[in-house]
């Protein structure tokens, strides 16, 4: 994969890991005992699987076509879910009566997150279509 994919993946991973760490810090700073729910565990697994699938995808050999397509679909699915929740977060930010400094900061981070998600999805699609074109060229020979 190219440099744009690697930079986007780094930013995507950083934002998701920072969000998870911030979530855990809020739980610890709440001043009372917090029992983790299934939702908290699922969010953490979602973040880890999403990052892991995006890291593994470029390393899968093109000879393992079914595995590569499965990881590609999984990665696009995770990116789609992330984009859905990011857009939902933007709507939530602007629908509430929040402090203007928080609105600016959180909306900026969320917009950057959306741009990174779209960039990763476009790079995945471009990579898969170029791999299909190479395979067709090899079959033509």
Secondary structure, DSSP 8 states (H G I E B T S, - for coil): --HHHHHHHHHHHHHHHHHHHHHHHHHHTTSS-----HHHHHHHHHHHHHHHHHHHHTTS-TT-HHHHHHHHHHHHHHHHHHHHHHHHHHHHHHHS---HHHHHHHHHHHHHHHHHHHHHHHHHHHHHHHHHHHHHHHHH-
